[in-house]
């Protein structure tokens, strides 16, 4: 077993399946002690099943690692607190929180129900805020008590959020919010010895398989396996990543990259009369870089 993350205590939400499972297995293989959180709901957030988290724990233990299961609903403020407390009570401290839990309820904007909107915001945004809040308070209190802190908060965005994807106004809005949340939290928690970064992962998982057109081949499964996302998360969770903070990383079987955030483009002096803005705005748009497509490179949109 590697010692790259030896004795790092890591809480991973949504770690019973897919990408979160790969995080848990790789971190444990590098010596981390892992709290495997998973509510065990369906991909659209219905129901509970403690089996997936227990299975990951059993797999880690069979390989000689240390892990415990947790079934908290991370979007429940009190349950999120109990999850952080379980890590500290079991292993004596908390070093890493990886907010990965999520659901999908895709729908075009005009067809989306209120519940489809609310459920996504609840799981993704509050399910990021609540664990991060309690972990952040723990690290702040430890820091103020004089304990040296070298902690990591790793959140989960998506290409749908940072670039935009039709049919996912709810999911994309939540993921864009998490990216902004991460950048702001990095500035707030740095004083306590905590880095905050964000992953925009991609891969074939239970959540995404039916989004791919046509037949999924074995070659596609290998190329788009979620295991390709785990190395950057493991590195960010390690002590070696100290000093890297406030970044959004794209990670898939095809690319590892840093997504660059909003920057001010062409600008002019403000104008009082809206009736003369037409040609001014069109010149601004003409000189501005167009929005990226879902691959981070193709351009679309603009007024032309």
ChimeraX commands (.cxc) that place a marker at each C-alpha (Angstrom):
marker #1 position 0.00,0.00,0.00 radius 0.5
marker #1 position 1.29,3.47,-0.92 radius 0.5
marker #1 position 1.92,6.03,1.80 radius 0.5
marker #1 position 1.19,9.07,-0.42 radius 0.5
marker #1 position -1.85,9.99,1.71 radius 0.5
marker #1 position -0.88,8.04,4.80 radius 0.5
marker #1 position -3.19,8.67,7.77 radius 0.5
marker #1 position -5.08,11.46,5.99 radius 0.5
marker #1 position -8.65,11.32,7.30 radius 0.5
marker #1 position -11.02,11.83,4.36 radius 0.5
marker #1 position -14.80,12.19,4.21 radius 0.5
marker #1 position -16.17,11.52,0.72 radius 0.5
marker #1 position -19.86,12.13,0.00 radius 0.5
marker #1 position -21.65,10.06,-2.61 radius 0.5
marker #1 position -18.85,7.48,-2.43 radius 0.5
marker #1 position -20.92,4.31,-2.81 radius 0.5
marker #1 position -20.86,4.29,-6.59 radius 0.5
marker #1 position -19.30,5.89,-9.66 radius 0.5
marker #1 position -16.70,8.60,-9.33 radius 0.5
marker #1 position -16.99,8.82,-5.52 radius 0.5
marker #1 position -16.27,5.10,-5.22 radius 0.5
marker #1 position -13.11,5.54,-7.29 radius 0.5
marker #1 position -12.02,8.37,-4.98 radius 0.5
marker #1 position -12.53,6.20,-1.91 radius 0.5
marker #1 position -10.68,3.21,-3.32 radius 0.5
marker #1 position -7.70,5.20,-4.57 radius 0.5
marker #1 position -7.34,7.31,-1.43 radius 0.5
marker #1 position -7.51,4.20,0.75 radius 0.5
marker #1 position -4.90,2.50,-1.44 radius 0.5
marker #1 position -2.59,5.42,-0.72 radius 0.5
marker #1 position -3.02,5.11,3.05 radius 0.5
marker #1 position -5.95,7.43,3.77 radius 0.5
marker #1 position -8.62,6.60,6.33 radius 0.5
marker #1 position -11.92,7.04,4.56 radius 0.5
marker #1 position -15.46,7.85,5.68 radius 0.5
marker #1 position -17.57,6.48,2.83 radius 0.5
marker #1 position -20.77,8.50,2.78 radius 0.5
marker #1 position -23.69,7.49,0.59 radius 0.5
marker #1 position -27.42,7.82,1.11 radius 0.5
marker #1 position -27.95,5.15,-1.53 radius 0.5
marker #1 position -30.70,6.92,-3.46 radius 0.5
marker #1 position -31.56,6.45,-7.12 radius 0.5
marker #1 position -29.93,8.75,-9.67 radius 0.5
marker #1 position -32.86,11.15,-9.33 radius 0.5
marker #1 position -32.58,11.24,-5.54 radius 0.5
marker #1 position -35.34,8.81,-4.52 radius 0.5
marker #1 position -35.06,6.32,-1.65 radius 0.5
marker #1 position -32.20,5.08,0.54 radius 0.5
marker #1 position -29.91,2.06,0.44 radius 0.5
marker #1 position -26.98,1.62,2.84 radius 0.5
marker #1 position -25.61,-1.25,0.76 radius 0.5
marker #1 position -23.36,0.65,-1.66 radius 0.5
marker #1 position -21.40,2.45,1.09 radius 0.5
marker #1 position -20.98,-0.79,3.05 radius 0.5
marker #1 position -19.74,-2.58,-0.07 radius 0.5
marker #1 position -17.05,0.05,-0.68 radius 0.5
marker #1 position -15.94,-0.18,2.95 radius 0.5
marker #1 position -15.71,-3.97,2.65 radius 0.5
marker #1 position -13.64,-3.64,-0.52 radius 0.5
marker #1 position -11.24,-1.20,1.16 radius 0.5
marker #1 position -10.87,-3.39,4.22 radius 0.5
marker #1 position -10.28,-6.50,2.09 radius 0.5
marker #1 position -7.37,-4.66,0.48 radius 0.5
marker #1 position -5.90,-3.80,3.88 radius 0.5
marker #1 position -7.21,-0.25,4.18 radius 0.5
marker #1 position -9.30,1.57,6.81 radius 0.5
marker #1 position -12.81,2.87,6.20 radius 0.5
marker #1 position -16.21,3.32,7.80 radius 0.5
marker #1 position -19.63,3.78,6.22 radius 0.5
marker #1 position -21.92,6.76,6.72 radius 0.5
marker #1 position -25.50,7.08,5.48 radius 0.5
marker #1 position -26.15,10.76,6.17 radius 0.5
marker #1 position -28.23,12.92,3.87 radius 0.5
marker #1 position -25.62,15.60,3.18 radius 0.5
marker #1 position -28.30,18.17,2.34 radius 0.5
marker #1 position -29.65,17.85,5.90 radius 0.5
marker #1 position -27.76,20.36,8.04 radius 0.5
marker #1 position -27.76,18.27,11.22 radius 0.5
marker #1 position -26.93,15.01,9.47 radius 0.5
marker #1 position -24.01,16.71,7.70 radius 0.5
marker #1 position -22.73,17.81,11.09 radius 0.5
marker #1 position -23.02,14.27,12.44 radius 0.5
marker #1 position -21.04,12.98,9.46 radius 0.5
marker #1 position -18.13,15.33,10.20 radius 0.5
marker #1 position -18.33,14.44,13.90 radius 0.5
marker #1 position -18.23,10.72,13.07 radius 0.5
marker #1 position -14.94,11.20,11.20 radius 0.5
marker #1 position -13.39,13.11,14.11 radius 0.5
marker #1 position -14.75,10.73,16.75 radius 0.5
marker #1 position -13.53,7.66,14.86 radius 0.5
marker #1 position -10.13,8.80,13.63 radius 0.5
marker #1 position -9.31,11.73,15.90 radius 0.5
marker #1 position -9.39,14.47,13.29 radius 0.5
marker #1 position -10.49,15.48,9.78 radius 0.5
marker #1 position -8.04,16.36,7.01 radius 0.5
marker #1 position -10.07,16.21,3.79 radius 0.5
marker #1 position -13.70,16.71,2.80 radius 0.5
marker #1 position -14.67,15.77,-0.75 radius 0.5
marker #1 position -18.19,16.91,-1.66 radius 0.5
marker #1 position -19.18,14.60,-4.50 radius 0.5
marker #1 position -22.81,13.54,-3.87 radius 0.5
marker #1 position -25.26,14.45,-6.59 radius 0.5
marker #1 position -28.37,13.57,-8.57 radius 0.5
marker #1 position -29.77,14.27,-12.03 radius 0.5
marker #1 position -33.24,15.43,-13.08 radius 0.5
marker #1 position -32.66,16.75,-16.57 radius 0.5
marker #1 position -35.42,18.68,-18.29 radius 0.5
marker #1 position -35.70,21.58,-20.71 radius 0.5
marker #1 position -36.45,24.84,-18.89 radius 0.5
marker #1 position -40.03,25.21,-20.11 radius 0.5
marker #1 position -40.85,21.63,-19.06 radius 0.5
marker #1 position -39.05,21.60,-15.72 radius 0.5
marker #1 position -41.16,21.26,-12.60 radius 0.5
marker #1 position -40.59,23.16,-9.39 radius 0.5
marker #1 position -39.65,19.92,-7.66 radius 0.5
marker #1 position -37.07,19.07,-10.34 radius 0.5
marker #1 position -35.46,22.46,-9.73 radius 0.5
marker #1 position -35.65,22.36,-5.93 radius 0.5
marker #1 position -34.31,18.80,-5.61 radius 0.5
marker #1 position -31.18,19.58,-7.64 radius 0.5
marker #1 position -30.43,22.77,-5.73 radius 0.5
marker #1 position -31.02,20.99,-2.41 radius 0.5
marker #1 position -28.72,18.04,-3.07 radius 0.5
marker #1 position -25.95,19.81,-4.94 radius 0.5
marker #1 position -25.76,23.25,-3.38 radius 0.5
marker #1 position -26.96,22.64,0.16 radius 0.5
marker #1 position -25.27,19.24,0.04 radius 0.5
marker #1 position -22.02,21.11,-0.58 radius 0.5
marker #1 position -22.63,23.97,1.83 radius 0.5
marker #1 position -23.71,21.92,4.86 radius 0.5
marker #1 position -20.71,19.55,5.08 radius 0.5
marker #1 position -18.32,22.37,4.14 radius 0.5
marker #1 position -19.79,24.60,6.85 radius 0.5
marker #1 position -19.30,22.03,9.59 radius 0.5
marker #1 position -15.85,20.98,8.36 radius 0.5
marker #1 position -14.82,24.63,8.07 radius 0.5
marker #1 position -15.93,25.35,11.63 radius 0.5
marker #1 position -14.00,22.32,12.86 radius 0.5
marker #1 position -10.81,23.48,11.10 radius 0.5
marker #1 position -11.25,27.06,12.28 radius 0.5
marker #1 position -11.64,25.96,15.89 radius 0.5
marker #1 position -8.63,23.68,15.67 radius 0.5
marker #1 position -6.56,26.47,14.15 radius 0.5
marker #1 position -7.59,28.94,16.84 radius 0.5
marker #1 position -6.67,26.35,19.47 radius 0.5
marker #1 position -3.13,26.28,18.07 radius 0.5
marker #1 position -3.33,22.99,16.15 radius 0.5
marker #1 position -1.46,23.17,12.81 radius 0.5
marker #1 position -3.94,22.60,9.97 radius 0.5
marker #1 position -3.13,21.27,6.50 radius 0.5
marker #1 position -6.66,20.51,5.31 radius 0.5
marker #1 position -8.45,20.18,2.00 radius 0.5
marker #1 position -11.97,20.96,0.82 radius 0.5
marker #1 position -12.65,19.54,-2.65 radius 0.5
marker #1 position -16.00,20.28,-4.30 radius 0.5
marker #1 position -17.63,19.07,-7.50 radius 0.5
marker #1 position -18.68,21.25,-10.43 radius 0.5
marker #1 position -19.38,20.09,-13.99 radius 0.5
marker #1 position -18.78,21.12,-17.58 radius 0.5
marker #1 position -22.55,21.72,-17.62 radius 0.5
marker #1 position -22.05,24.42,-15.03 radius 0.5
marker #1 position -18.85,26.10,-16.17 radius 0.5
marker #1 position -19.62,25.90,-19.91 radius 0.5
marker #1 position -23.39,25.26,-20.15 radius 0.5
marker #1 position -25.44,22.37,-21.53 radius 0.5
marker #1 position -28.99,22.43,-22.88 radius 0.5
marker #1 position -31.49,20.51,-20.78 radius 0.5
marker #1 position -29.64,21.10,-17.53 radius 0.5
marker #1 position -30.56,24.56,-16.26 radius 0.5
marker #1 position -31.05,23.11,-12.76 radius 0.5
marker #1 position -27.91,20.95,-12.71 radius 0.5
marker #1 position -25.77,23.54,-14.50 radius 0.5
marker #1 position -26.89,26.38,-12.24 radius 0.5
marker #1 position -26.05,24.32,-9.17 radius 0.5
marker #1 position -22.65,23.32,-10.52 radius 0.5
marker #1 position -21.77,26.88,-11.56 radius 0.5
marker #1 position -22.76,27.97,-8.06 radius 0.5
marker #1 position -20.47,25.35,-6.54 radius 0.5
marker #1 position -17.56,26.57,-8.65 radius 0.5
marker #1 position -18.12,30.12,-7.37 radius 0.5
marker #1 position -18.64,28.81,-3.84 radius 0.5
marker #1 position -15.25,27.07,-4.02 radius 0.5
marker #1 position -13.39,30.16,-5.20 radius 0.5
marker #1 position -14.90,32.29,-2.44 radius 0.5
marker #1 position -14.40,29.63,0.25 radius 0.5
marker #1 position -10.75,29.33,-0.74 radius 0.5
marker #1 position -10.27,32.99,0.15 radius 0.5
marker #1 position -12.09,32.63,3.45 radius 0.5
marker #1 position -10.50,29.40,4.70 radius 0.5
marker #1 position -6.90,30.00,3.63 radius 0.5
marker #1 position -6.16,31.75,6.93 radius 0.5
marker #1 position -6.93,28.51,8.78 radius 0.5
marker #1 position -4.64,26.32,6.68 radius 0.5
marker #1 position -7.35,24.97,4.37 radius 0.5
marker #1 position -7.15,24.82,0.58 radius 0.5
marker #1 position -10.35,24.72,-1.46 radius 0.5
marker #1 position -10.52,23.42,-5.01 radius 0.5
marker #1 position -13.19,22.14,-7.35 radius 0.5
marker #1 position -13.35,19.25,-9.83 radius 0.5
marker #1 position -15.42,19.26,-13.03 radius 0.5
marker #1 position -15.34,15.50,-13.68 radius 0.5
marker #1 position -16.51,13.47,-16.61 radius 0.5
marker #1 position -17.02,9.77,-17.11 radius 0.5
marker #1 position -19.42,6.94,-17.74 radius 0.5
marker #1 position -21.31,6.35,-14.51 radius 0.5
marker #1 position -24.81,5.45,-13.36 radius 0.5
marker #1 position -25.74,9.13,-13.68 radius 0.5
marker #1 position -24.46,9.63,-17.22 radius 0.5
marker #1 position -24.64,6.36,-19.16 radius 0.5
marker #1 position -28.00,7.05,-20.80 radius 0.5
marker #1 position -26.83,10.49,-21.93 radius 0.5
marker #1 position -24.43,8.96,-24.46 radius 0.5
marker #1 position -25.90,8.43,-27.97 radius 0.5
marker #1 position -25.64,4.98,-29.50 radius 0.5
marker #1 position -24.03,1.85,-28.14 radius 0.5
marker #1 position -21.45,2.13,-25.37 radius 0.5
marker #1 position -18.48,-0.06,-26.29 radius 0.5
marker #1 position -15.86,-1.57,-24.01 radius 0.5
marker #1 position -13.35,0.88,-25.48 radius 0.5
marker #1 position -15.60,3.80,-24.54 radius 0.5
marker #1 position -16.02,2.45,-21.01 radius 0.5
marker #1 position -12.25,2.21,-20.61 radius 0.5
marker #1 position -11.63,5.67,-22.07 radius 0.5
marker #1 position -14.38,7.31,-20.01 radius 0.5
marker #1 position -13.93,5.35,-16.80 radius 0.5
marker #1 position -14.32,7.45,-13.63 radius 0.5
marker #1 position -10.96,6.05,-12.48 radius 0.5
marker #1 position -9.32,8.77,-14.60 radius 0.5
marker #1 position -10.75,11.43,-12.26 radius 0.5
marker #1 position -9.43,9.89,-9.04 radius 0.5
marker #1 position -5.70,10.73,-9.45 radius 0.5
marker #1 position -6.14,14.53,-9.40 radius 0.5
marker #1 position -8.50,14.27,-6.41 radius 0.5
marker #1 position -6.02,12.04,-4.58 radius 0.5
marker #1 position -3.23,14.51,-5.30 radius 0.5
marker #1 position -5.34,17.45,-4.12 radius 0.5
marker #1 position -6.15,15.51,-0.93 radius 0.5
marker #1 position -2.46,14.90,-0.23 radius 0.5
marker #1 position -0.04,17.05,1.71 radius 0.5
marker #1 position 1.82,17.73,-1.53 radius 0.5
marker #1 position -0.97,19.97,-2.85 radius 0.5
marker #1 position -0.48,22.64,-0.19 radius 0.5
marker #1 position -0.63,26.08,-1.79 radius 0.5
marker #1 position -2.88,25.10,-4.71 radius 0.5
marker #1 position -6.23,26.68,-3.94 radius 0.5
marker #1 position -9.20,28.40,-5.58 radius 0.5
marker #1 position -8.93,26.38,-8.80 radius 0.5
marker #1 position -11.42,24.46,-10.93 radius 0.5
marker #1 position -9.94,21.35,-12.55 radius 0.5
marker #1 position -11.49,19.52,-15.49 radius 0.5
marker #1 position -10.77,15.81,-15.23 radius 0.5
marker #1 position -11.93,13.10,-17.63 radius 0.5
marker #1 position -10.46,10.17,-19.53 radius 0.5
marker #1 position -9.53,12.66,-22.24 radius 0.5
marker #1 position -8.17,15.69,-20.44 radius 0.5
marker #1 position -6.79,17.14,-17.24 radius 0.5
marker #1 position -6.99,20.91,-17.32 radius 0.5
marker #1 position -7.62,24.05,-15.33 radius 0.5
marker #1 position -10.79,25.90,-16.27 radius 0.5
marker #1 position -10.19,29.63,-16.30 radius 0.5
marker #1 position -12.98,31.68,-14.78 radius 0.5
marker #1 position -14.79,34.82,-15.87 radius 0.5
marker #1 position -12.59,37.74,-16.89 radius 0.5
marker #1 position -13.69,41.22,-17.98 radius 0.5
marker #1 position -13.64,41.51,-21.75 radius 0.5
marker #1 position -13.96,44.60,-23.97 radius 0.5
marker #1 position -15.33,47.65,-22.16 radius 0.5
marker #1 position -16.35,51.26,-22.74 radius 0.5
marker #1 position -17.32,54.24,-20.63 radius 0.5
marker #1 position -20.91,53.96,-19.27 radius 0.5
marker #1 position -23.69,55.48,-21.38 radius 0.5
marker #1 position -26.75,57.36,-20.04 radius 0.5
marker #1 position -28.96,57.09,-23.12 radius 0.5
marker #1 position -30.14,53.51,-23.87 radius 0.5
marker #1 position -31.25,54.48,-27.38 radius 0.5
marker #1 position -27.65,54.85,-28.55 radius 0.5
marker #1 position -26.42,51.59,-27.01 radius 0.5
marker #1 position -27.17,49.34,-30.01 radius 0.5
marker #1 position -23.97,49.84,-32.02 radius 0.5
marker #1 position -21.88,50.11,-28.84 radius 0.5
marker #1 position -23.08,46.77,-27.51 radius 0.5
marker #1 position -22.65,45.10,-30.89 radius 0.5
marker #1 position -19.05,46.32,-31.05 radius 0.5
marker #1 position -18.43,44.97,-27.53 radius 0.5
marker #1 position -19.90,41.61,-28.48 radius 0.5
marker #1 position -17.92,41.51,-31.71 radius 0.5
marker #1 position -14.68,42.04,-29.83 radius 0.5
marker #1 position -15.42,39.57,-27.05 radius 0.5
marker #1 position -14.43,35.94,-26.91 radius 0.5
marker #1 position -17.49,33.74,-27.45 radius 0.5
marker #1 position -18.70,31.28,-24.83 radius 0.5
marker #1 position -17.01,27.89,-24.77 radius 0.5
marker #1 position -18.87,24.76,-25.77 radius 0.5
marker #1 position -19.15,21.68,-23.59 radius 0.5
marker #1 position -15.62,20.57,-24.51 radius 0.5
marker #1 position -14.23,23.86,-23.22 radius 0.5
marker #1 position -13.03,24.89,-26.67 radius 0.5
marker #1 position -15.79,25.06,-29.29 radius 0.5
marker #1 position -17.40,28.46,-29.50 radius 0.5
marker #1 position -21.09,29.23,-29.61 radius 0.5
marker #1 position -23.49,32.03,-28.83 radius 0.5
marker #1 position -23.02,35.78,-29.19 radius 0.5
marker #1 position -25.05,38.35,-31.08 radius 0.5
marker #1 position -22.84,38.25,-34.21 radius 0.5
marker link #1:1,2 radius 0.2
marker link #1:2,3 radius 0.2
marker link #1:3,4 radius 0.2
marker link #1:4,5 radius 0.2
marker link #1:5,6 radius 0.2
marker link #1:6,7 radius 0.2
marker link #1:7,8 radius 0.2
marker link #1:8,9 radius 0.2
marker link #1:9,10 radius 0.2
marker link #1:10,11 radius 0.2
marker link #1:11,12 radius 0.2
marker link #1:12,13 radius 0.2
marker link #1:13,14 radius 0.2
marker link #1:14,15 radius 0.2
marker link #1:15,16 radius 0.2
marker link #1:16,17 radius 0.2
marker link #1:17,18 radius 0.2
marker link #1:18,19 radius 0.2
marker link #1:19,20 radius 0.2
marker link #1:20,21 radius 0.2
marker link #1:21,22 radius 0.2
marker link #1:22,23 radius 0.2
marker link #1:23,24 radius 0.2
marker link #1:24,25 radius 0.2
marker link #1:25,26 radius 0.2
marker link #1:26,27 radius 0.2
marker link #1:27,28 radius 0.2
marker link #1:28,29 radius 0.2
marker link #1:29,30 radius 0.2
marker link #1:30,31 radius 0.2
marker link #1:31,32 radius 0.2
marker link #1:32,33 radius 0.2
marker link #1:33,34 radius 0.2
marker link #1:34,35 radius 0.2
marker link #1:35,36 radius 0.2
marker link #1:36,37 radius 0.2
marker link #1:37,38 radius 0.2
marker link #1:38,39 radius 0.2
marker link #1:39,40 radius 0.2
marker link #1:40,41 radius 0.2
marker link #1:41,42 radius 0.2
marker link #1:42,43 radius 0.2
marker link #1:43,44 radius 0.2
marker link #1:44,45 radius 0.2
marker link #1:45,46 radius 0.2
marker link #1:46,47 radius 0.2
marker link #1:47,48 radius 0.2
marker link #1:48,49 radius 0.2
marker link #1:49,50 radius 0.2
marker link #1:50,51 radius 0.2
marker link #1:51,52 radius 0.2
marker link #1:52,53 radius 0.2
marker link #1:53,54 radius 0.2
marker link #1:54,55 radius 0.2
marker link #1:55,56 radius 0.2
marker link #1:56,57 radius 0.2
marker link #1:57,58 radius 0.2
marker link #1:58,59 radius 0.2
marker link #1:59,60 radius 0.2
marker link #1:60,61 radius 0.2
marker link #1:61,62 radius 0.2
marker link #1:62,63 radius 0.2
marker link #1:63,64 radius 0.2
marker link #1:64,65 radius 0.2
marker link #1:65,66 radius 0.2
marker link #1:66,67 radius 0.2
marker link #1:67,68 radius 0.2
marker link #1:68,69 radius 0.2
marker link #1:69,70 radius 0.2
marker link #1:70,71 radius 0.2
marker link #1:71,72 radius 0.2
marker link #1:72,73 radius 0.2
marker link #1:73,74 radius 0.2
marker link #1:74,75 radius 0.2
marker link #1:75,76 radius 0.2
marker link #1:76,77 radius 0.2
marker link #1:77,78 radius 0.2
marker link #1:78,79 radius 0.2
marker link #1:79,80 radius 0.2
marker link #1:80,81 radius 0.2
marker link #1:81,82 radius 0.2
marker link #1:82,83 radius 0.2
marker link #1:83,84 radius 0.2
marker link #1:84,85 radius 0.2
marker link #1:85,86 radius 0.2
marker link #1:86,87 radius 0.2
marker link #1:87,88 radius 0.2
marker link #1:88,89 radius 0.2
marker link #1:89,90 radius 0.2
marker link #1:90,91 radius 0.2
marker link #1:91,92 radius 0.2
marker link #1:92,93 radius 0.2
marker link #1:93,94 radius 0.2
marker link #1:94,95 radius 0.2
marker link #1:95,96 radius 0.2
marker link #1:96,97 radius 0.2
marker link #1:97,98 radius 0.2
marker link #1:98,99 radius 0.2
marker link #1:99,100 radius 0.2
marker link #1:100,101 radius 0.2
marker link #1:101,102 radius 0.2
marker link #1:102,103 radius 0.2
marker link #1:103,104 radius 0.2
marker link #1:104,105 radius 0.2
marker link #1:105,106 radius 0.2
marker link #1:106,107 radius 0.2
marker link #1:107,108 radius 0.2
marker link #1:108,109 radius 0.2
marker link #1:109,110 radius 0.2
marker link #1:110,111 radius 0.2
marker link #1:111,112 radius 0.2
marker link #1:112,113 radius 0.2
marker link #1:113,114 radius 0.2
marker link #1:114,115 radius 0.2
marker link #1:115,116 radius 0.2
marker link #1:116,117 radius 0.2
marker link #1:117,118 radius 0.2
marker link #1:118,119 radius 0.2
marker link #1:119,120 radius 0.2
marker link #1:120,121 radius 0.2
marker link #1:121,122 radius 0.2
marker link #1:122,123 radius 0.2
marker link #1:123,124 radius 0.2
marker link #1:124,125 radius 0.2
marker link #1:125,126 radius 0.2
marker link #1:126,127 radius 0.2
marker link #1:127,128 radius 0.2
marker link #1:128,129 radius 0.2
marker link #1:129,130 radius 0.2
marker link #1:130,131 radius 0.2
marker link #1:131,132 radius 0.2
marker link #1:132,133 radius 0.2
marker link #1:133,134 radius 0.2
marker link #1:134,135 radius 0.2
marker link #1:135,136 radius 0.2
marker link #1:136,137 radius 0.2
marker link #1:137,138 radius 0.2
marker link #1:138,139 radius 0.2
marker link #1:139,140 radius 0.2
marker link #1:140,141 radius 0.2
marker link #1:141,142 radius 0.2
marker link #1:142,143 radius 0.2
marker link #1:143,144 radius 0.2
marker link #1:144,145 radius 0.2
marker link #1:145,146 radius 0.2
marker link #1:146,147 radius 0.2
marker link #1:147,148 radius 0.2
marker link #1:148,149 radius 0.2
marker link #1:149,150 radius 0.2
marker link #1:150,151 radius 0.2
marker link #1:151,152 radius 0.2
marker link #1:152,153 radius 0.2
marker link #1:153,154 radius 0.2
marker link #1:154,155 radius 0.2
marker link #1:155,156 radius 0.2
marker link #1:156,157 radius 0.2
marker link #1:157,158 radius 0.2
marker link #1:158,159 radius 0.2
marker link #1:159,160 radius 0.2
marker link #1:160,161 radius 0.2
marker link #1:161,162 radius 0.2
marker link #1:162,163 radius 0.2
marker link #1:163,164 radius 0.2
marker link #1:164,165 radius 0.2
marker link #1:165,166 radius 0.2
marker link #1:166,167 radius 0.2
marker link #1:167,168 radius 0.2
marker link #1:168,169 radius 0.2
marker link #1:169,170 radius 0.2
marker link #1:170,171 radius 0.2
marker link #1:171,172 radius 0.2
marker link #1:172,173 radius 0.2
marker link #1:173,174 radius 0.2
marker link #1:174,175 radius 0.2
marker link #1:175,176 radius 0.2
marker link #1:176,177 radius 0.2
marker link #1:177,178 radius 0.2
marker link #1:178,179 radius 0.2
marker link #1:179,180 radius 0.2
marker link #1:180,181 radius 0.2
marker link #1:181,182 radius 0.2
marker link #1:182,183 radius 0.2
marker link #1:183,184 radius 0.2
marker link #1:184,185 radius 0.2
marker link #1:185,186 radius 0.2
marker link #1:186,187 radius 0.2
marker link #1:187,188 radius 0.2
marker link #1:188,189 radius 0.2
marker link #1:189,190 radius 0.2
marker link #1:190,191 radius 0.2
marker link #1:191,192 radius 0.2
marker link #1:192,193 radius 0.2
marker link #1:193,194 radius 0.2
marker link #1:194,195 radius 0.2
marker link #1:195,196 radius 0.2
marker link #1:196,197 radius 0.2
marker link #1:197,198 radius 0.2
marker link #1:198,199 radius 0.2
marker link #1:199,200 radius 0.2
marker link #1:200,201 radius 0.2
marker link #1:201,202 radius 0.2
marker link #1:202,203 radius 0.2
marker link #1:203,204 radius 0.2
marker link #1:204,205 radius 0.2
marker link #1:205,206 radius 0.2
marker link #1:206,207 radius 0.2
marker link #1:207,208 radius 0.2
marker link #1:208,209 radius 0.2
marker link #1:209,210 radius 0.2
marker link #1:210,211 radius 0.2
marker link #1:211,212 radius 0.2
marker link #1:212,213 radius 0.2
marker link #1:213,214 radius 0.2
marker link #1:214,215 radius 0.2
marker link #1:215,216 radius 0.2
marker link #1:216,217 radius 0.2
marker link #1:217,218 radius 0.2
marker link #1:218,219 radius 0.2
marker link #1:219,220 radius 0.2
marker link #1:220,221 radius 0.2
marker link #1:221,222 radius 0.2
marker link #1:222,223 radius 0.2
marker link #1:223,224 radius 0.2
marker link #1:224,225 radius 0.2
marker link #1:225,226 radius 0.2
marker link #1:226,227 radius 0.2
marker link #1:227,228 radius 0.2
marker link #1:228,229 radius 0.2
marker link #1:229,230 radius 0.2
marker link #1:230,231 radius 0.2
marker link #1:231,232 radius 0.2
marker link #1:232,233 radius 0.2
marker link #1:233,234 radius 0.2
marker link #1:234,235 radius 0.2
marker link #1:235,236 radius 0.2
marker link #1:236,237 radius 0.2
marker link #1:237,238 radius 0.2
marker link #1:238,239 radius 0.2
marker link #1:239,240 radius 0.2
marker link #1:240,241 radius 0.2
marker link #1:241,242 radius 0.2
marker link #1:242,243 radius 0.2
marker link #1:243,244 radius 0.2
marker link #1:244,245 radius 0.2
marker link #1:245,246 radius 0.2
marker link #1:246,247 radius 0.2
marker link #1:247,248 radius 0.2
marker link #1:248,249 radius 0.2
marker link #1:249,250 radius 0.2
marker link #1:250,251 radius 0.2
marker link #1:251,252 radius 0.2
marker link #1:252,253 radius 0.2
marker link #1:253,254 radius 0.2
marker link #1:254,255 radius 0.2
marker link #1:255,256 radius 0.2
marker link #1:256,257 radius 0.2
marker link #1:257,258 radius 0.2
marker link #1:258,259 radius 0.2
marker link #1:259,260 radius 0.2
marker link #1:260,261 radius 0.2
marker link #1:261,262 radius 0.2
marker link #1:262,263 radius 0.2
marker link #1:263,264 radius 0.2
marker link #1:264,265 radius 0.2
marker link #1:265,266 radius 0.2
marker link #1:266,267 radius 0.2
marker link #1:267,268 radius 0.2
marker link #1:268,269 radius 0.2
marker link #1:269,270 radius 0.2
marker link #1:270,271 radius 0.2
marker link #1:271,272 radius 0.2
marker link #1:272,273 radius 0.2
marker link #1:273,274 radius 0.2
marker link #1:274,275 radius 0.2
marker link #1:275,276 radius 0.2
marker link #1:276,277 radius 0.2
marker link #1:277,278 radius 0.2
marker link #1:278,279 radius 0.2
marker link #1:279,280 radius 0.2
marker link #1:280,281 radius 0.2
marker link #1:281,282 radius 0.2
marker link #1:282,283 radius 0.2
marker link #1:283,284 radius 0.2
marker link #1:284,285 radius 0.2
marker link #1:285,286 radius 0.2
marker link #1:286,287 radius 0.2
marker link #1:287,288 radius 0.2
marker link #1:288,289 radius 0.2
marker link #1:289,290 radius 0.2
marker link #1:290,291 radius 0.2
marker link #1:291,292 radius 0.2
marker link #1:292,293 radius 0.2
marker link #1:293,294 radius 0.2
marker link #1:294,295 radius 0.2
marker link #1:295,296 radius 0.2
marker link #1:296,297 radius 0.2
marker link #1:297,298 radius 0.2
marker link #1:298,299 radius 0.2
marker link #1:299,300 radius 0.2
marker link #1:300,301 radius 0.2
marker link #1:301,302 radius 0.2
marker link #1:302,303 radius 0.2
marker link #1:303,304 radius 0.2
view
